[in-house]
Amino acid sequence: MRGFFMVNSITTFTSESVCAGHPDKICDQISDAILDAVLTQDRFGRVACETLVGFNKVVISGEITANAKVNYKSIAREQIKRLGYNDPKLNFSYKSHIENYLHEQSQDIAVGVDNKGAGDQGMMFGFACSETKQLMPLPIILAHDLVRRMDYVREEGLIAYLRPDGKSQVTVEYRNGKPSKILQVVVAIPHKESVLLSQVKKDIYNAVVVPILDQFGFKLNIKDLIVNGTGVWHNGGPAADCGVTGRKIVVDGYGGYARVGGGAFSGKDPTKVDRSGAYAARFLAKNIVAHKLAERVEVRLAYFIGAKKPTMQEIETFGTAKKSQKVIKDFMLKILDTSVAGILKGLNLQRPIYLPTAAYGHFGREEFPWEKIV
């Protein structure tokens, strides 16, 4: 990343995102819907819920300990139906077979969490930069907005022949560390067999790519848009590609622009610091940039299972700091206590807010408490 800041440099960076109906994202949303259902009844519930989807099958497994009565299969079917998988002929739908293997949390883990410690070990990274209003890297913000728009035009019938599932990929040119233009957009989207790819490309360009890039002041020639690279994609979803919870951690974070921690997010209650710690690190990083203490910053945290406080809390400003390290660290200490209990309380995380995070990224969206500027 230091190369992004070299004088007279020209470089590129590419990030991808996936539609809400992507198989991995189906799993993330089922897992987080179950988490929210538990937290609605028991804000102290312990949840580590994993989902797998494949050809006409859903498997739910993991550990849940809570004073809650939840119909896990019903929640899964509700999410699958909401995401547009309503046709059994496509070999995956809300009517597909569901297996449930959830059980209680291990007491070896529970003893540490009961003592207000971390529910797992690991390292977490938070990042922020000044190149977008969201204080996020431009490539991942564009990629998210494109897939969100792709889902919208399908759901609203603006491009009625599209099917659930899909991906976007955006390549941005940087000059002297600043985004200068969009070099290429790649879209993958399944559609009905009766529609020609040339029509799909034209419709995606006009209804998706142009309006999203316009919002950021960029343009792209249609020749620089690639739609369905093999030339054909009709059948997507879990019938074509197995999905698993937590497999899109780079999409969920910073699109590869910043370091990735050791754990995924979805399906985990906030005592799992690989989730809440990553949110805390983003909160700190975003506020450092928002308060103009640095133009780019990475916040690093680490915990061991049962740890009440982080074993590492460091920052990297990549030569962009406007204030001393001491001033920045004092600011961090002032705005958030990064003990496990401090994060849960300071960001008010023990409540059902997680399903919306499970598509279109966990960062750069103002509705989440870790995105608030203090």
Sine and cosine of phi, psi and omega as CSV:
sin_phi,cos_phi,sin_psi,cos_psi,sin_omega,cos_omega
0.00,0.00,-0.40,0.92,0.02,-1.00
-0.87,0.49,-0.49,0.87,0.01,-1.00
-0.89,0.46,-0.34,0.94,0.01,-1.00
-0.93,0.38,-0.28,0.96,-0.15,-0.99
-0.94,-0.35,0.17,0.99,0.01,-1.00
-0.96,0.29,0.65,-0.76,0.03,-1.00
-0.92,0.40,0.65,-0.76,0.04,-1.00
0.87,0.48,0.48,0.88,0.00,-1.00
-0.99,-0.12,0.53,-0.85,0.14,-0.99
-0.78,-0.62,0.82,-0.57,-0.01,-1.00
-0.55,-0.84,0.11,-0.99,0.01,-1.00
-0.76,-0.65,0.38,-0.92,0.11,-0.99
-0.57,-0.82,0.65,-0.76,-0.05,-1.00
-0.85,-0.53,0.71,-0.71,0.13,-0.99
-0.75,-0.66,0.40,-0.92,0.02,-1.00
-0.81,-0.58,0.36,-0.93,0.19,-0.98
-0.64,-0.77,0.14,-0.99,-0.03,-1.00
-0.73,-0.68,0.48,-0.88,0.02,-1.00
-0.92,0.40,0.30,-0.95,0.02,-1.00
-0.89,0.45,-0.43,0.90,0.00,-1.00
-1.00,0.00,0.11,0.99,0.10,-0.99
-0.88,0.47,0.61,-0.80,-0.07,-1.00
-0.80,0.60,-0.69,0.73,0.03,-1.00
-0.90,0.43,-0.59,0.80,-0.01,-1.00
-0.96,0.27,-0.49,0.87,0.16,-0.99
-0.84,0.55,-0.71,0.70,-0.02,-1.00
-0.90,0.43,-0.71,0.71,0.03,-1.00
-0.85,0.53,-0.67,0.74,-0.05,-1.00
-0.95,0.30,-0.60,0.80,0.10,-0.99
-0.89,0.46,-0.72,0.69,-0.03,-1.00
-0.89,0.46,-0.67,0.74,-0.01,-1.00
-0.97,0.25,-0.48,0.88,0.10,-0.99
-0.91,0.42,-0.63,0.77,0.07,-1.00
-0.91,0.41,-0.69,0.72,0.06,-1.00
-0.83,0.55,-0.75,0.66,-0.02,-1.00
-0.89,0.46,-0.62,0.78,0.02,-1.00
-0.89,0.45,-0.63,0.78,0.05,-1.00
-0.92,0.39,-0.74,0.67,-0.05,-1.00
-0.91,0.41,-0.44,0.90,0.07,-1.00
-0.89,0.46,-0.58,0.82,-0.01,-1.00
-1.00,-0.09,-0.48,0.88,-0.06,-1.00
-0.54,-0.84,0.98,-0.18,-0.08,-1.00
-0.91,0.40,-0.26,0.97,0.03,-1.00
-0.98,-0.20,0.20,0.98,-0.01,-1.00
-0.88,0.48,0.56,-0.83,0.02,-1.00
-0.97,-0.24,0.84,-0.55,-0.09,-1.00
-0.70,-0.71,0.77,-0.64,0.20,-0.98
-0.65,-0.76,1.00,0.06,-0.18,-0.98
-0.95,-0.32,0.83,-0.56,0.01,-1.00
-0.91,-0.42,0.61,-0.79,0.01,-1.00
-0.78,-0.62,0.59,-0.81,0.11,-0.99
-0.78,-0.62,0.71,-0.70,0.07,-1.00
-0.81,-0.58,0.58,-0.81,0.02,-1.00
-0.45,-0.89,-0.40,-0.92,-0.05,-1.00
-0.88,0.48,0.98,-0.21,0.04,-1.00
0.83,0.55,0.53,0.85,-0.03,-1.00
-0.53,-0.85,0.59,-0.81,0.12,-0.99
-0.77,-0.64,0.75,-0.66,0.05,-1.00
-0.83,-0.55,0.81,-0.58,0.04,-1.00
-0.91,-0.40,0.76,-0.66,-0.01,-1.00
-0.54,-0.84,0.09,-1.00,0.01,-1.00
0.82,-0.57,-0.38,-0.93,-0.14,-0.99
-0.76,-0.65,0.76,-0.65,0.08,-1.00
-0.67,-0.74,0.80,-0.60,0.12,-0.99
-0.79,-0.62,0.93,-0.37,-0.08,-1.00
-0.28,-0.96,0.41,-0.91,0.12,-0.99
-1.00,0.03,0.95,0.32,-0.10,-1.00
-0.49,-0.87,0.54,-0.84,0.08,-1.00
-0.90,-0.44,0.94,-0.34,-0.15,-0.99
-0.80,-0.61,0.72,-0.70,0.09,-1.00
-1.00,-0.01,1.00,-0.05,-0.13,-0.99
-0.90,0.44,-0.65,0.76,-0.03,-1.00
-0.92,0.38,-0.63,0.78,0.02,-1.00
-0.90,0.44,-0.64,0.77,0.03,-1.00
-0.89,0.45,-0.69,0.72,0.00,-1.00
-0.87,0.49,-0.72,0.70,-0.01,-1.00
-0.90,0.44,-0.62,0.79,0.02,-1.00
-0.88,0.47,-0.69,0.72,0.00,-1.00
-0.93,0.38,-0.68,0.74,0.00,-1.00
-0.89,0.46,-0.67,0.75,0.03,-1.00
-0.91,0.41,-0.69,0.72,0.02,-1.00
-0.86,0.52,-0.55,0.83,-0.06,-1.00
-0.99,0.14,-0.01,1.00,0.13,-0.99
0.99,-0.17,0.14,0.99,0.01,-1.00
-1.00,-0.04,0.99,0.16,-0.14,-0.99
-0.91,-0.42,-0.07,1.00,-0.09,-1.00
-0.94,-0.35,0.97,-0.25,0.00,-1.00
-0.85,0.53,-0.38,0.93,0.00,-1.00
-0.90,0.43,-0.34,0.94,0.02,-1.00
-1.00,0.06,0.09,1.00,0.12,-0.99
0.93,0.37,0.34,0.94,0.24,-0.97
-0.32,-0.95,0.80,-0.60,0.02,-1.00
-0.33,-0.94,0.02,-1.00,0.03,-1.00
-0.92,0.40,-0.15,0.99,0.05,-1.00
-1.00,-0.07,-0.03,1.00,-0.03,-1.00
-0.90,0.43,0.36,-0.93,-0.02,-1.00
-0.92,0.40,0.68,-0.73,0.00,-1.00
-0.83,-0.56,0.73,-0.68,0.08,-1.00
-0.89,-0.45,0.66,-0.75,-0.06,-1.00
-0.86,-0.51,0.86,-0.51,0.01,-1.00
-0.82,-0.57,0.49,0.87,0.01,-1.00
-0.95,0.32,0.58,-0.81,0.07,-1.00
-0.56,-0.83,0.01,-1.00,-0.09,-1.00
-0.97,0.25,0.40,-0.92,0.03,-1.00
-0.91,0.42,0.60,-0.80,0.06,-1.00
-0.86,0.51,0.70,-0.72,0.05,-1.00
-0.91,0.42,-0.44,0.90,0.04,-1.00
-0.90,0.43,-0.53,0.85,0.08,-1.00
-0.99,0.14,-0.68,0.73,-0.10,-1.00
-0.85,0.52,-0.58,0.81,-0.05,-1.00
-0.88,0.47,-0.57,0.82,0.04,-1.00
-0.96,0.27,-0.65,0.76,0.00,-1.00
-0.93,0.36,-0.61,0.79,0.03,-1.00
-0.86,0.51,-0.44,0.90,-0.01,-1.00
-1.00,-0.08,0.37,0.93,0.04,-1.00
0.90,0.43,0.53,0.85,0.05,-1.00
-0.97,-0.24,0.06,-1.00,-0.02,-1.00
-0.94,0.35,0.61,-0.79,0.02,-1.00
-0.99,0.11,0.03,1.00,0.04,-1.00
-0.21,-0.98,0.25,-0.97,0.11,-0.99
-1.00,-0.05,0.16,-0.99,0.09,-1.00
0.58,-0.81,0.11,-0.99,0.05,-1.00
-0.86,-0.51,0.53,-0.85,-0.05,-1.00
-0.74,-0.67,0.55,-0.84,0.01,-1.00
-0.79,-0.62,0.70,-0.72,0.13,-0.99
-0.88,-0.47,0.56,-0.83,-0.07,-1.00
-0.65,-0.76,0.50,-0.86,0.14,-0.99
-0.43,-0.90,0.49,-0.87,0.06,-1.00
-0.50,-0.86,0.24,-0.97,-0.16,-0.99
-1.00,-0.08,0.19,0.98,-0.14,-0.99
-0.99,0.12,-0.15,0.99,0.13,-0.99
-0.68,-0.74,0.28,-0.96,0.02,-1.00
-0.91,0.41,-0.41,0.91,0.05,-1.00
-0.98,0.20,-0.07,1.00,-0.07,-1.00
0.85,0.52,0.67,0.74,0.03,-1.00
-0.79,-0.61,0.33,-0.94,0.12,-0.99
-0.88,0.48,0.64,-0.77,-0.03,-1.00
-0.88,0.47,-0.69,0.73,-0.08,-1.00
-0.83,0.55,-0.69,0.73,-0.05,-1.00
-0.96,0.26,-0.56,0.83,0.05,-1.00
-0.89,0.45,-0.71,0.71,0.04,-1.00
-0.89,0.46,-0.69,0.72,-0.02,-1.00
-0.87,0.49,-0.69,0.73,0.04,-1.00
-0.89,0.45,-0.72,0.70,-0.03,-1.00
-0.90,0.44,-0.56,0.83,0.03,-1.00
-0.91,0.41,-0.72,0.69,-0.02,-1.00
-0.95,0.32,-0.56,0.83,0.08,-1.00
-0.88,0.48,-0.66,0.75,0.03,-1.00
-0.93,0.37,-0.61,0.79,0.06,-1.00
-0.87,0.50,-0.69,0.72,0.04,-1.00
-0.90,0.44,-0.65,0.76,-0.03,-1.00
-0.89,0.46,-0.74,0.67,-0.06,-1.00
-0.92,0.39,-0.48,0.88,0.09,-1.00
-0.96,0.29,-0.75,0.66,-0.06,-1.00
-0.90,0.43,-0.58,0.81,-0.04,-1.00
-1.00,0.05,-0.02,1.00,0.03,-1.00
0.98,0.22,0.22,0.97,0.03,-1.00
-0.94,0.35,-0.55,0.83,0.20,-0.98
-0.78,-0.63,1.00,0.05,-0.25,-0.97
-0.95,0.30,-0.30,0.95,-0.08,-1.00
-1.00,0.05,-0.01,1.00,0.02,-1.00
-0.96,0.26,0.44,-0.90,0.07,-1.00
-0.89,-0.45,0.33,-0.94,0.01,-1.00
-0.87,0.50,0.35,-0.94,-0.06,-1.00
0.99,-0.12,0.28,-0.96,0.03,-1.00
0.56,-0.83,0.29,-0.96,0.00,-1.00
-0.60,-0.80,0.37,-0.93,0.19,-0.98
-0.75,-0.66,0.37,-0.93,0.07,-1.00
-0.49,-0.87,0.73,-0.69,-0.09,-1.00
-0.78,-0.63,0.76,-0.65,0.08,-1.00
-0.94,-0.35,0.84,-0.54,-0.05,-1.00
-0.93,-0.37,0.70,-0.71,0.13,-0.99
-1.00,0.01,0.72,-0.69,0.06,-1.00
-0.92,-0.39,0.71,-0.71,0.14,-0.99
-0.87,-0.50,0.85,-0.52,-0.02,-1.00
0.81,0.59,0.63,0.78,0.07,-1.00
0.99,0.13,0.06,1.00,-0.03,-1.00
-0.88,-0.47,0.64,-0.77,0.06,-1.00
-0.88,0.48,0.75,-0.66,-0.04,-1.00
-0.90,-0.44,-0.59,0.81,0.06,-1.00
-0.27,-0.96,0.25,-0.97,0.06,-1.00
-0.99,-0.11,0.86,-0.51,-0.04,-1.00
-1.00,0.07,-0.59,0.81,-0.08,-1.00
-0.35,-0.94,0.58,-0.81,0.17,-0.98
-0.83,-0.55,0.72,-0.70,0.07,-1.00
-0.88,-0.47,0.74,-0.67,0.04,-1.00
-0.79,-0.61,0.71,-0.70,0.17,-0.99
-0.85,-0.52,0.80,-0.59,-0.06,-1.00
-0.46,-0.89,0.79,-0.61,0.05,-1.00
-0.97,0.22,0.49,-0.87,-0.05,-1.00
-0.48,-0.87,0.23,-0.97,-0.01,-1.00
-0.89,0.45,0.54,-0.84,-0.09,-1.00
-0.90,0.44,-0.40,0.92,-0.10,-1.00
-0.97,0.22,-0.13,0.99,-0.08,-1.00
-0.96,-0.27,0.74,-0.68,0.02,-1.00
-0.96,0.28,0.54,-0.84,0.00,-1.00
-0.87,0.50,-0.57,0.82,0.01,-1.00
-0.87,0.49,-0.60,0.80,0.04,-1.00
-0.94,0.33,-0.65,0.76,0.04,-1.00
-0.86,0.51,-0.73,0.68,-0.02,-1.00
-0.88,0.48,-0.69,0.72,0.00,-1.00
-0.88,0.47,-0.71,0.71,-0.04,-1.00
-0.93,0.37,-0.67,0.74,0.03,-1.00
-0.90,0.44,-0.65,0.76,0.01,-1.00
-0.87,0.49,-0.75,0.66,-0.10,-1.00
-0.97,0.24,-0.61,0.79,-0.12,-0.99
-1.00,-0.09,-0.30,0.95,-0.07,-1.00
-0.87,-0.50,-0.88,0.48,-0.17,-0.99
-0.92,0.39,-0.78,0.63,-0.06,-1.00
-0.86,0.50,-0.78,0.63,-0.03,-1.00
-0.90,0.43,-0.57,0.83,0.01,-1.00
-0.94,0.33,-0.75,0.66,-0.02,-1.00
-0.90,0.43,-0.56,0.83,0.05,-1.00
-0.85,0.52,-0.59,0.81,-0.01,-1.00
-0.89,0.47,-0.43,0.90,-0.03,-1.00
-0.97,-0.25,0.07,1.00,0.02,-1.00
0.98,0.19,0.40,0.92,0.00,-1.00
-0.88,-0.47,0.38,-0.92,0.08,-1.00
-0.76,-0.65,0.34,-0.94,0.02,-1.00
-0.57,-0.82,0.76,-0.65,0.10,-0.99
-0.95,0.33,0.61,-0.79,-0.05,-1.00
-0.86,0.51,-0.42,0.91,0.03,-1.00
-0.92,0.38,-0.33,0.94,0.02,-1.00
-0.99,-0.11,0.21,0.98,0.13,-0.99
-0.97,-0.25,0.81,-0.58,0.08,-1.00
-0.95,-0.32,0.80,-0.59,0.04,-1.00
-0.86,-0.52,0.85,-0.53,0.03,-1.00
0.80,0.60,0.99,0.15,-0.17,-0.99
-0.82,0.58,-0.48,0.88,0.03,-1.00
-0.99,0.13,-0.18,0.98,-0.01,-1.00
0.99,-0.14,-0.18,0.98,-0.02,-1.00
-0.44,-0.90,0.72,-0.70,0.17,-0.99
-0.41,-0.91,0.96,-0.27,-0.01,-1.00
-0.95,-0.31,-0.65,0.76,-0.12,-0.99
-0.91,-0.41,0.95,-0.32,0.01,-1.00
-0.94,-0.34,-0.43,-0.90,0.05,-1.00
0.95,0.31,-0.12,-0.99,-0.08,-1.00
-0.89,0.46,-0.36,0.93,0.05,-1.00
-0.92,0.39,-0.42,0.91,-0.01,-1.00
-0.98,-0.21,-0.44,0.90,-0.14,-0.99
-0.46,-0.89,0.90,-0.44,0.00,-1.00
-0.86,0.51,0.58,-0.81,0.04,-1.00
-0.85,-0.53,0.49,-0.87,-0.03,-1.00
-0.62,-0.79,0.60,-0.80,0.08,-1.00
-0.86,0.51,0.66,-0.75,0.17,-0.99
0.99,0.16,0.19,0.98,-0.08,-1.00
-1.00,-0.03,-0.01,1.00,0.01,-1.00
-0.89,-0.45,0.72,0.70,-0.09,-1.00
-0.91,0.41,-0.54,0.84,0.04,-1.00
-0.95,0.31,-0.65,0.76,0.11,-0.99
-0.87,0.48,-0.67,0.74,-0.03,-1.00
-0.91,0.42,-0.44,0.90,-0.08,-1.00
-0.99,-0.14,-0.94,-0.34,-0.16,-0.99
-0.89,-0.45,0.32,0.95,0.09,-1.00
0.92,0.40,0.44,0.90,0.00,-1.00
1.00,0.05,-0.10,0.99,-0.05,-1.00
-0.96,0.29,-0.43,0.90,-0.01,-1.00
-0.77,-0.64,0.21,-0.98,-0.01,-1.00
-0.88,0.48,0.41,-0.91,0.01,-1.00
-0.91,-0.42,0.69,-0.73,0.03,-1.00
-0.97,0.24,-0.11,-0.99,-0.13,-0.99
-1.00,0.07,-0.15,0.99,-0.07,-1.00
-0.69,-0.73,0.41,-0.91,0.07,-1.00
-0.99,0.12,-0.01,-1.00,-0.15,-0.99
-0.94,-0.34,-0.81,0.58,-0.26,-0.97
-0.90,0.43,0.55,-0.84,0.02,-1.00
0.99,0.13,0.07,1.00,-0.07,-1.00
-0.91,-0.42,0.75,-0.66,0.09,-1.00
-0.94,0.34,0.32,-0.95,-0.16,-0.99
-0.95,0.32,-0.06,1.00,0.16,-0.99
-0.95,0.32,-0.28,0.96,0.11,-0.99
-0.98,0.18,0.94,-0.33,-0.14,-0.99
-0.95,0.31,-0.27,0.96,0.09,-1.00
-0.91,0.42,-0.35,0.94,0.14,-0.99
-1.00,-0.07,-0.88,0.48,-0.09,-1.00
-0.92,0.40,-0.54,0.84,0.05,-1.00
-0.92,0.39,-0.62,0.79,0.06,-1.00
-0.91,0.41,-0.61,0.80,0.06,-1.00
-0.91,0.40,-0.67,0.74,0.02,-1.00
-0.89,0.46,-0.67,0.74,-0.01,-1.00
-0.90,0.43,-0.64,0.76,0.06,-1.00
-0.90,0.43,-0.68,0.73,0.02,-1.00
-0.84,0.54,-0.72,0.70,0.00,-1.00
-0.92,0.40,-0.72,0.69,-0.02,-1.00
-0.88,0.48,-0.71,0.70,-0.04,-1.00
-0.89,0.46,-0.66,0.75,-0.01,-1.00
-0.94,0.34,-0.54,0.84,0.08,-1.00
-0.88,0.48,-0.71,0.71,0.01,-1.00
-0.95,0.32,-0.66,0.75,-0.02,-1.00
-0.87,0.49,-0.55,0.84,0.01,-1.00
-1.00,-0.01,0.19,0.98,0.11,-0.99
0.86,0.52,0.58,0.82,0.10,-0.99
-1.00,0.08,-0.33,0.94,0.08,-1.00
-0.28,-0.96,0.37,-0.93,0.04,-1.00
-1.00,0.00,-0.46,0.89,0.07,-1.00
-0.63,-0.78,0.66,-0.75,0.00,-1.00
-0.48,-0.88,0.60,-0.80,0.14,-0.99
-0.87,-0.50,0.77,-0.63,0.07,-1.00
-0.95,-0.30,0.74,-0.68,-0.08,-1.00
-0.88,-0.47,0.79,-0.61,0.05,-1.00
-0.78,-0.62,0.43,-0.90,0.11,-0.99
-0.49,-0.87,0.53,-0.85,-0.01,-1.00
-0.63,-0.78,0.34,-0.94,0.25,-0.97
-0.90,-0.43,0.32,-0.95,-0.08,-1.00
-0.88,0.47,0.80,-0.61,-0.07,-1.00
1.00,-0.03,-0.19,0.98,-0.02,-1.00
-0.92,0.39,0.72,-0.70,0.04,-1.00
-1.00,0.09,-0.49,0.87,-0.02,-1.00
-0.79,-0.61,0.35,-0.94,0.00,-1.00
-0.93,0.37,0.58,-0.82,0.08,-1.00
-1.00,0.05,-0.21,0.98,0.09,-1.00
-0.61,-0.79,0.72,-0.70,0.15,-0.99
-0.55,-0.84,0.99,-0.15,-0.09,-1.00
-0.74,-0.67,0.26,-0.97,0.04,-1.00
-0.73,-0.68,0.48,-0.88,0.13,-0.99
-0.74,-0.67,0.81,-0.59,-0.04,-1.00
-0.94,-0.35,0.06,1.00,0.13,-0.99
0.82,0.57,0.57,0.82,0.02,-1.00
0.97,0.23,0.22,0.98,-0.06,-1.00
-0.95,-0.31,0.12,0.99,-0.07,-1.00
-0.90,0.44,0.66,-0.75,0.08,-1.00
-0.98,-0.19,-0.25,0.97,0.03,-1.00
-0.75,-0.66,0.18,-0.98,-0.02,-1.00
-0.94,0.34,0.33,-0.94,0.06,-1.00
-0.84,0.54,-0.62,0.78,-0.01,-1.00
-0.89,0.45,-0.69,0.72,0.01,-1.00
-0.89,0.47,-0.68,0.73,-0.01,-1.00
-0.92,0.39,-0.69,0.73,0.00,-1.00
-0.92,0.40,-0.63,0.78,0.06,-1.00
-0.89,0.45,-0.62,0.79,0.05,-1.00
-0.89,0.46,-0.69,0.73,0.03,-1.00
-0.87,0.50,-0.71,0.70,0.00,-1.00
-0.89,0.46,-0.51,0.86,-0.03,-1.00
-0.95,0.30,-0.60,0.80,-0.16,-0.99
-1.00,-0.06,-0.33,0.94,0.01,-1.00
-0.38,-0.93,0.77,-0.64,0.16,-0.99
-0.99,0.14,0.89,-0.46,-0.09,-1.00
-1.00,-0.03,0.27,0.96,0.27,-0.96
-0.91,0.41,0.35,-0.94,-0.01,-1.00
-0.85,0.53,-0.73,0.68,0.02,-1.00
-0.90,0.45,-0.60,0.80,-0.01,-1.00
-0.91,0.41,-0.63,0.78,0.03,-1.00
-0.92,0.38,-0.72,0.69,-0.02,-1.00
-0.86,0.51,-0.67,0.74,-0.01,-1.00
-0.98,0.21,-0.73,0.69,-0.10,-0.99
-0.90,0.43,-0.56,0.83,0.01,-1.00
-0.97,-0.23,0.01,1.00,0.05,-1.00
0.79,0.61,0.86,0.50,-0.15,-0.99
-1.00,-0.04,-0.24,0.97,-0.08,-1.00
-1.00,0.02,0.92,0.40,0.00,-1.00
-0.39,-0.92,0.28,-0.96,-0.12,-0.99
-0.99,0.14,0.99,0.12,-0.05,-1.00
-0.82,-0.57,0.21,0.98,-0.29,-0.96
-0.99,-0.13,-0.43,0.90,-0.01,-1.00
-0.83,0.56,-0.70,0.72,0.00,-1.00
-0.89,0.46,-0.36,0.93,0.01,-1.00
-0.95,0.30,-0.33,0.94,-0.23,-0.97
-0.99,0.16,0.07,1.00,0.16,-0.99
-0.59,-0.81,0.58,-0.82,0.06,-1.00
0.95,0.32,0.37,0.93,0.15,-0.99
1.00,-0.05,0.52,-0.86,-0.01,-1.00
-1.00,-0.03,-0.19,0.98,-0.11,-0.99
-0.80,-0.60,0.43,-0.91,0.02,-1.00
1.00,0.08,0.27,0.96,-0.04,-1.00
-0.82,-0.58,0.90,-0.44,-0.22,-0.98
-0.90,0.43,-0.29,0.96,-0.06,-1.00
-0.95,0.32,-0.22,0.97,-0.06,-1.00
-1.00,-0.09,0.58,-0.81,-0.09,-1.00
-0.90,0.43,-0.47,0.88,0.01,-1.00
-0.97,0.24,-0.07,1.00,0.05,-1.00
-0.99,-0.17,0.00,1.00,-0.03,-1.00
-0.96,0.28,0.64,-0.77,0.09,-1.00
-0.99,-0.17,0.82,-0.57,-0.07,-1.00
-1.00,-0.02,0.00,0.00,0.00,0.00
